[in-house]
Amino acid sequence: MSIAMKNCQIPSLLWWLLLSWMWTGSVQAAYTVNAAEGTVTDSVTGLIWDQCSWGQSGACTGTASTHTWSQALGVAVTANGQNYKGHNDWRLPSRTELVALVNYAASNPAIDTIAFPATPANWFWSSTVYEPYPASAWSVNFSNGYTNAFYQSYYFHVRLVRSGQSFSPFDVLAPALSPATQTVTGTVGTVMTATTAFTPTNFSGAVSYTISPALPGGLAINALTGVISGTPTAAQSSTPYTVTATGSTSGSATATVSLTVAQGTQTITFGPAPTPTYAPGGTFSVSAIASSSLTVTYSSQTPGVCTTGGSATITIVTAGPCTIAANQAGNANWTAAPQATQAITIAQASQSGLTATATPNSIAVNGTSTLNTTGGNGTGTVTYAVALGDLCTVSGSTLTGVGAGLCTVTATRAADTNYLAATSSGVSVTVALNPQAPLTVTPSTLSVPADQSVTLSTTGGSGNGTVTHTAVAQPDATVQTANSRTVAAASVLTCGINGNILTPTGGTGRCLVTTTKAADGPYAAATAQSTITVTAASPPSNPIPTLGEWAQRVMLLLMIAAARHGRRLRAGD
């Protein structure tokens, strides 16, 4: 037995008056069938019905399924999630709406079978809860048009309805939501203004809310208030959503929320600018982020300095100012981002070790050496400069010695587009004086008695250097007597020089003469040697004896005479 029968159900007078008006007057239901869509429009109520019972398909073939009352409510949610027959605002009809389909002039089934073919002649659920006993809900029997309330656990058929004029006002106890419609607009990436919380009426028990179809990403419905809020992540044109409120011990009611989500606007932000240094074929990376988190593409506005294939890896062409542009084209949810740029300076590189060379590295005064370099980089002009001393000059790459000593030269390769200037360490060139032409010293004689003079003459040499002479005595340690006896030299030889005059004195021996022509201009000093033999001094011609010499001679004669006289005396004896 049904709950209504157990409680002696008495339909309201208003409800019966409505039925009588609908089926006894001239304003009877007129249906328009949309065969392509599979729906039926009631021109009186404006309601659009599913032509088939739930579970049937096509031309309403197959077996209509049965469901508990809560499952029947869920059928509407399922249908909306599938965009059933091109719509997503299906719901379970109220009791009054469902009764409006009854054709009391027919039975088994009591419905217009042309508009609604293959309708089971059995019970169909409505969304209206039986208020005296909230665990039950109203249903309509399409075998004879009867209505009754049954436990919500019973299994009955389902026919969905959408749009049009609802007969809920005639169901004075039917659940309802306020506001019945809302319109809200959001923007991708921006917190949306939340919808108004619903006010449920004629519900019993706790009320919970669901929505169909599914909301765009980032939005959610509050199951306790029905408020839709959040930050949408997907754009969409105006779309109607059905919010269903369900009481834990009562029926359900729906409201419509029209939701539009506009594309979000995005910006691009570069990270810190890199500080690359030129390297042939070198690369560096940039970093830019779109506020939409979409992928950024890159391009070079200075391809003569840097290039990119669209990625964040930048290839160096030359040193100089490099400008990278970042773009994000947008998509269905985001508009294109304004282009962002980043200015980057690619610094000149230091050159590799520059070395100066000189060939040869030892020259004479007025001689030359060819300068060259190894190492370094770039196309900068190479110049040379004397770094230390004034003993050489440089013209181009030629070094000329101008004075004797050590000359140090450095090389500098000038900066170019890609490289800084570089200067080498010094290269040293030894500059020596030129040798003079052979110098010859010629004595006026190569053998001279002691106390006699020798004139020294020079020829050859170079330049105007002063000529000086020195002499070293090499005396004889012994001498030969007239009778060929060797005796110690009576005196020591000395070799005196005055200008170019050599005068040996004393004993015999040799005078070793060294003649020097001093350095002059590009010429080094030069020397020559000559050896002069010194003999014993010549005795004077016819010398006049001194008194002593006379005495000696007289004494000698007396001795000789005495000796002769003594021999004669002995001979007479």
C-alpha positions in Angstrom: 0.0 0.0 0.0 1.2 3.5 -0.8 2.0 6.1 1.8 -0.7 8.4 0.4 -3.2 5.7 0.8 -2.1 4.9 4.3 -2.6 8.6 5.2 -5.8 8.9 3.3 -4.4 11.3 0.7 -6.8 14.2 -0.3 -5.5 16.0 -3.4 -5.7 19.8 -3.1 -8.6 21.5 -4.7 -6.3 23.7 -6.6 -4.6 20.8 -8.2 -7.9 19.2 -9.3 -9.2 22.4 -10.7 -6.0 22.8 -12.8 -6.4 19.3 -14.2 -10.0 19.9 -15.0 -9.2 23.2 -16.7 -6.4 21.6 -18.8 -8.4 18.6 -20.1 -12.1 19.9 -20.3 -11.6 23.3 -21.8 -10.5 24.4 -25.2 -6.9 24.8 -24.0 -5.7 21.2 -24.3 -2.1 20.3 -24.6 -0.7 20.6 -28.1 2.6 19.0 -28.7 5.3 19.7 -31.2 7.7 16.9 -31.9 11.4 17.6 -32.8 12.2 14.2 -34.3 15.8 15.2 -35.1 16.4 16.1 -31.5 14.1 13.6 -29.9 12.2 16.1 -27.8 8.6 17.2 -27.5 7.5 20.8 -26.8 4.3 21.5 -24.9 2.9 24.7 -26.4 0.7 25.4 -23.3 3.4 25.1 -20.6 6.4 25.8 -22.7 8.0 22.7 -21.2 10.4 20.6 -23.4 10.2 16.9 -22.7 12.4 14.0 -23.5 10.3 12.1 -26.0 11.6 8.8 -24.6 11.6 7.3 -21.2 15.1 7.2 -19.7 16.9 4.0 -21.0 15.3 4.1 -24.4 17.1 5.4 -27.5 16.5 6.4 -31.0 12.8 6.2 -31.8 12.2 5.2 -28.2 13.2 1.6 -28.7 14.7 -0.5 -26.0 13.7 -1.0 -22.4 13.0 2.0 -20.2 15.1 1.7 -17.0 13.8 2.0 -13.4 15.5 3.9 -10.5 15.0 4.8 -6.9 14.0 8.4 -6.3 17.5 9.6 -5.5 18.8 7.7 -8.6 16.1 9.5 -10.6 17.5 12.8 -9.5 21.0 11.6 -10.5 19.7 10.7 -13.9 19.3 14.5 -14.6 22.8 15.2 -13.4 24.1 12.4 -15.7 22.2 13.7 -18.7 23.5 17.2 -18.2 27.0 16.0 -17.9 26.6 14.2 -21.2 24.9 17.3 -22.9 22.0 14.9 -23.5 20.3 15.6 -26.8 22.3 18.8 -27.1 21.2 20.3 -23.7 22.6 20.5 -20.2 19.6 21.8 -18.2 17.6 18.6 -17.8 15.7 18.0 -14.5 13.2 15.6 -13.0 9.7 17.2 -13.4 7.6 18.2 -10.5 4.4 16.3 -9.7 2.2 18.9 -11.4 4.4 19.0 -14.5 4.3 15.2 -14.8 0.5 15.1 -14.3 0.2 17.5 -17.2 1.3 14.7 -19.6 -1.6 12.4 -18.6 -4.2 11.9 -21.3 -7.3 11.0 -19.4 -8.9 9.9 -22.6 -6.5 7.1 -23.0 -5.1 4.3 -20.8 -2.3 1.7 -20.9 -0.7 4.1 -21.4 -2.6 7.2 -20.4 -0.5 9.5 -22.6 -0.3 10.8 -26.2 1.5 7.8 -27.7 2.2 9.7 -31.0 4.2 12.3 -29.1 5.5 9.9 -26.5 5.8 6.4 -28.2 6.5 3.3 -26.2 5.8 4.9 -22.9 5.6 2.2 -20.2 2.1 2.0 -18.6 3.6 2.2 -15.1 4.8 4.6 -12.4 7.1 7.6 -13.1 8.9 9.6 -10.4 8.4 13.3 -9.9 10.8 15.6 -8.0 8.1 16.5 -5.5 8.6 15.2 -2.0 5.5 14.0 -0.1 5.6 16.5 2.7 3.6 14.6 5.4 6.2 11.8 5.0 9.5 13.2 3.6 10.9 9.8 3.0 8.4 9.4 0.2 8.0 11.3 -3.1 5.1 11.7 -5.6 4.8 9.6 -8.7 2.4 9.3 -11.6 1.0 6.1 -13.1 0.7 6.3 -16.8 -1.5 3.2 -17.0 -4.5 5.3 -15.8 -3.2 8.7 -14.7 -3.3 8.1 -11.0 -0.9 9.9 -8.7 0.4 8.6 -5.4 3.4 8.9 -3.0 5.7 6.0 -2.5 8.8 5.3 -0.5 11.8 6.8 -2.3 13.5 3.4 -2.3 10.9 2.1 -4.9 12.1 1.7 -8.5 10.1 3.7 -11.0 10.6 5.1 -14.6 12.0 8.5 -15.4 11.2 11.1 -18.0 13.2 14.3 -18.0 12.0 17.8 -18.7 13.7 21.2 -19.4 12.9 24.9 -19.9 9.4 26.2 -20.2 6.9 27.3 -17.6 7.1 25.2 -14.4 3.9 24.2 -12.6 5.8 24.4 -9.3 3.6 27.4 -8.2 0.6 25.1 -8.2 2.6 22.7 -6.0 2.4 24.9 -2.9 4.6 22.5 -1.0 7.2 21.9 -3.8 10.9 22.9 -2.9 12.2 26.0 -4.6 15.4 28.1 -4.9 15.8 31.8 -4.9 17.1 33.5 -7.0 15.9 31.2 -9.8 18.4 32.7 -12.2 21.8 34.4 -11.9 24.3 35.7 -14.5 28.0 36.0 -13.6 31.0 36.9 -15.7 34.6 36.0 -14.8 38.0 36.4 -16.4 40.7 33.7 -16.7 43.4 34.2 -14.1 41.3 36.7 -12.0 39.3 35.9 -8.9 35.7 35.8 -9.9 33.0 37.6 -8.0 31.1 34.9 -6.3 27.4 34.1 -7.1 24.7 34.9 -4.6 24.0 32.2 -2.1 20.7 30.5 -2.8 17.8 30.6 -0.4 16.0 27.2 -0.4 12.3 27.0 0.5 10.0 24.0 1.2 13.0 21.8 1.9 13.4 19.5 4.9 16.6 18.2 6.3 20.1 19.4 5.2 20.2 20.9 1.7 23.1 20.1 -0.6 24.0 21.6 -4.0 25.3 20.1 -7.2 25.8 21.6 -10.6 25.9 20.5 -14.2 27.6 20.5 -16.5 31.0 20.6 -14.9 32.3 24.1 -14.2 35.4 25.5 -15.9 38.7 24.7 -14.2 39.4 26.8 -11.2 35.7 27.3 -10.2 33.8 25.2 -7.7 30.3 25.2 -6.2 29.9 25.3 -2.4 27.9 22.2 -1.6 26.3 23.9 1.4 25.4 27.2 -0.1 25.4 26.7 -3.8 27.8 29.7 -4.2 30.1 29.4 -7.2 33.5 31.0 -6.7 37.2 30.7 -7.6 39.7 31.8 -10.2 38.7 30.4 -13.6 41.4 28.8 -15.8 39.4 28.3 -19.0 37.5 30.8 -21.0 34.0 30.1 -22.4 31.1 31.9 -23.9 27.8 32.3 -21.9 26.8 28.9 -20.7 23.8 27.9 -18.6 24.4 25.7 -15.6 21.8 23.9 -13.6 22.2 24.1 -9.9 20.3 21.3 -8.1 19.5 21.6 -4.5 18.5 18.4 -2.7 17.1 18.1 0.7 18.2 15.1 2.8 14.6 14.3 3.6 12.8 16.2 0.9 12.8 16.7 -2.8 14.9 18.9 -5.0 14.7 22.2 -6.9 16.8 23.7 -9.6 18.1 27.2 -10.5 20.0 28.4 -13.6 23.3 30.2 -13.5 24.6 31.7 -16.8 28.4 31.9 -16.7 30.7 33.7 -19.0 34.5 33.5 -18.6 36.5 36.0 -20.7 40.1 35.4 -21.8 42.7 36.5 -19.3 45.3 39.0 -20.1 49.0 38.0 -19.6 52.3 39.7 -19.3 55.9 38.6 -19.8 58.6 39.2 -17.3 62.4 38.7 -17.9 64.7 37.4 -15.3 68.0 39.2 -14.5 70.0 40.1 -17.7 73.0 37.8 -18.3 76.5 39.2 -18.7 78.0 37.1 -21.5 81.5 37.5 -22.9 82.3 37.0 -26.6 83.4 33.5 -27.6 83.3 32.3 -31.2 80.0 30.3 -31.5 79.4 30.7 -27.8 76.0 30.6 -26.2 74.2 32.0 -23.2 70.6 31.7 -21.8 67.9 34.1 -21.0 64.8 33.5 -18.9 61.3 35.0 -19.3 58.1 33.9 -17.7 54.5 34.5 -18.9 52.0 35.2 -16.1 49.8 32.6 -17.8 52.5 30.0 -17.4 52.3 29.4 -21.1 55.5 28.8 -23.0 57.4 31.9 -24.1 59.2 32.1 -27.5 62.2 34.2 -28.2 63.6 36.2 -31.1 66.6 38.4 -31.7 66.1 42.0 -32.7 69.9 42.3 -33.3 70.7 39.2 -35.5 74.1 40.7 -36.4 75.1 40.4 -32.8 73.1 37.4 -31.4 70.6 34.9 -32.8 68.1 32.4 -31.5 66.0 29.7 -33.0 63.1 30.6 -30.8 64.5 29.0 -27.6 66.0 30.6 -24.5 69.5 29.6 -25.8 71.1 32.6 -27.5 74.1 32.2 -29.9 76.8 34.8 -29.9 77.7 36.3 -33.3 79.8 39.3 -32.2 80.4 41.4 -29.1 78.1 44.3 -28.7 74.5 45.2 -27.7 72.1 42.3 -28.1 68.3 42.7 -27.7 66.1 39.6 -27.2 62.3 39.8 -27.6 60.0 37.4 -25.8 56.5 36.6 -27.1 53.5 34.6 -26.0 50.8 34.2 -28.6 48.0 33.3 -26.2 45.4 30.6 -26.7 41.7 30.0 -26.2 42.0 31.1 -22.5 44.6 33.9 -22.7 45.0 36.9 -25.0 48.4 37.4 -26.6 50.9 39.0 -24.3 52.6 42.3 -25.1 56.1 41.7 -26.4 58.8 42.1 -23.8 62.5 42.8 -24.6 65.7 42.5 -22.7 68.9 44.5 -23.6 72.1 42.5 -23.1 75.7 43.6 -23.6 78.0 40.9 -25.0 81.4 42.0 -23.6 84.7 41.9 -25.6 86.9 39.0 -24.7 90.5 39.1 -23.6 93.0 38.0 -26.1 94.9 34.8 -25.6 98.6 35.3 -24.8 100.3 37.7 -27.2 104.1 37.1 -27.6 106.6 39.4 -29.4 109.6 38.0 -31.2 112.7 39.5 -32.8 114.8 37.9 -35.5 117.7 38.1 -34.9 117.8 38.9 -31.2 121.4 40.2 -31.4 122.4 43.0 -33.8 125.1 45.6 -34.2 124.6 49.3 -34.0 122.7 50.4 -37.1 121.8 46.8 -37.7 118.1 45.8 -37.9 115.9 43.0 -36.5 112.4 42.0 -37.8 109.7 42.1 -35.2 106.7 39.7 -35.2 104.0 38.2 -32.9 102.4 34.9 -32.1 99.2 34.4 -30.2 96.6 37.1 -29.6 93.1 37.2 -31.2 91.1 39.3 -33.6 91.9 41.6 -36.4 93.4 44.6 -34.5 96.5 46.2 -35.9 99.8 45.2 -34.3 102.2 48.0 -33.3 105.6 47.8 -31.6 107.2 50.2 -29.0 110.5 50.5 -27.2 109.7 49.7 -23.6 113.1 50.2 -22.0 116.2 52.2 -23.0 117.0 54.4 -26.0 119.4 52.1 -27.7 117.0 51.2 -30.6 114.2 52.7 -32.6 111.2 51.0 -34.2 109.6 51.7 -37.5 106.7 49.4 -38.4 108.0 46.0 -37.6 111.7 46.9 -38.0 113.9 47.5 -35.1 117.2 49.4 -35.6 120.0 49.5 -33.1 121.3 52.9 -32.3 123.4 52.3 -29.3 125.2 49.4 -27.6 123.3 47.6 -24.9 120.0 45.8 -24.2 116.8 47.1 -26.0 113.4 45.8 -24.9 110.4 46.1 -27.2 106.7 45.2 -26.6 103.9 44.4 -29.1 100.3 45.6 -28.8 97.4 44.2 -30.8 94.7 46.8 -30.9 91.1 46.1 -29.8 88.5 45.1 -32.4 84.8 44.4 -32.3 85.2 41.2 -30.3 88.5 41.5 -28.4 90.1 43.9 -26.0 93.5 45.3 -26.7 96.5 43.1 -25.6 100.1 44.0 -24.9 102.9 41.4 -24.9 105.7 41.1 -22.4 109.0 42.6 -23.6 111.3 40.9 -26.0 115.0 41.9 -25.6 117.5 42.6 -28.4 121.2 42.9 -27.7 122.8 45.8 -29.6 126.6 45.6 -29.9 129.1 48.1 -31.4 130.6 47.3 -34.8 134.2 46.0 -34.8 136.7 48.4 -36.3 138.7 47.6 -39.4 141.9 45.8 -38.5 144.2 48.1 -36.6 148.0 47.9 -37.2 150.8 49.4 -35.1 154.2 49.8 -36.9 157.3 50.6 -34.9 160.1 52.6 -36.6 162.4 49.7 -35.8 161.8 46.2 -34.3 165.2 46.2 -32.5 166.6 49.1 -30.6 169.5 49.5 -28.1 168.5 50.5 -24.7 168.2 54.2 -24.2 167.3 54.6 -27.9 163.7 55.7 -28.9 161.2 54.0 -31.3 158.4 55.9 -33.1 155.1 54.0 -33.1 152.8 54.6 -36.1 149.2 53.1 -36.6 147.2 52.4 -39.6 143.6 50.9 -40.1 140.9 50.9 -37.5 137.6 52.9 -37.9 136.1 56.0 -36.5 137.8 58.9 -34.8 138.6 57.3 -31.5 141.9 58.4 -29.7 144.9 56.2 -30.3 146.9 55.3 -27.2 149.9 53.1 -26.6 151.1 51.1 -23.6 154.2 48.9 -23.2 155.1 46.1 -21.0 158.8 45.3 -20.3 159.9 41.7 -20.6 163.6 42.1 -19.3 166.3 39.5 -19.9 167.4 37.8 -16.7 170.9 37.1 -18.0 173.2 38.5 -20.7 176.0 37.1 -22.9 179.6 38.5 -22.4 182.0 39.1 -25.1 183.7 35.8 -24.4 180.3 34.1 -24.6 179.9 33.8 -20.9 176.3 34.1 -19.5 176.2 36.4 -16.5 173.3 38.0 -14.6 172.0 41.2 -16.1 173.4 44.2 -14.5 170.2 46.2 -14.7 166.4 45.8 -15.3 164.7 46.8 -18.5 162.0 49.4 -18.5 159.8 50.5 -21.5 158.6 54.1 -21.3 155.9 55.5 -23.6 155.4 59.1 -24.3 152.6 59.6 -26.8 153.8 57.5 -29.7 157.5 57.4 -28.6 158.8 54.2 -27.0 162.1 54.6 -25.0 163.5 51.5 -23.4 166.1 52.0 -20.6 168.2 49.8 -18.4 168.8 46.3 -19.4 168.0 44.3 -22.4 164.8 42.3 -23.3 161.6 43.1 -25.1 159.0 45.8 -25.0 155.5 44.4 -25.7 153.5 47.4 -27.1 149.7 47.4 -27.1 148.0 50.1 -29.3 144.4 50.9 -28.6 142.0 53.0 -30.8 139.1 54.0 -28.5 135.4 53.3 -29.3 133.8 55.9 -31.4 130.1 56.2 -32.5 129.1 52.8 -33.8 132.6 51.3 -33.4 134.0 49.3 -30.6 137.6 49.9 -29.3 140.3 48.1 -31.3 143.8 47.0 -30.3 147.0 45.9 -32.0 150.3 44.7 -30.6 154.0 44.8 -31.5 157.1 43.4 -29.9 160.3 45.4 -29.9 163.7 43.8 -29.0 165.9 45.9 -26.7 169.7 45.3 -26.9 172.6 46.6 -24.8 173.3 50.2 -25.0 176.2 51.1 -27.5 179.4 52.4 -25.9 180.3 56.0 -26.6 183.0 56.6 -29.5 186.6 57.7 -28.2 185.7 58.4 -24.7 188.0 60.7 -22.6 189.3 58.7 -19.6 188.5 60.1 -16.2 191.3 60.7 -13.6 190.4 57.5 -11.9 190.5 55.6 -15.2 194.0 57.1 -15.7 195.1 55.9 -12.3 193.8 52.5 -12.9 195.6 52.3 -16.2 198.9 53.5 -14.7 198.6 51.0 -11.9 197.9 48.3 -14.4 200.9 49.2 -16.5 203.1 49.3 -13.4 201.9 45.8 -12.4 202.6 44.5 -15.8 206.1 46.0 -15.8 206.9 44.6 -12.4 205.8 41.2 -13.5 208.1 41.3 -16.5 211.1 42.5 -14.4 210.6 39.7 -12.0 210.7 37.1 -14.8 213.9 38.4 -16.1 215.6 38.4 -12.7 214.6 34.8 -12.3 215.9 33.9 -15.7 219.3 35.5 -14.9 219.6 33.5 -11.8 
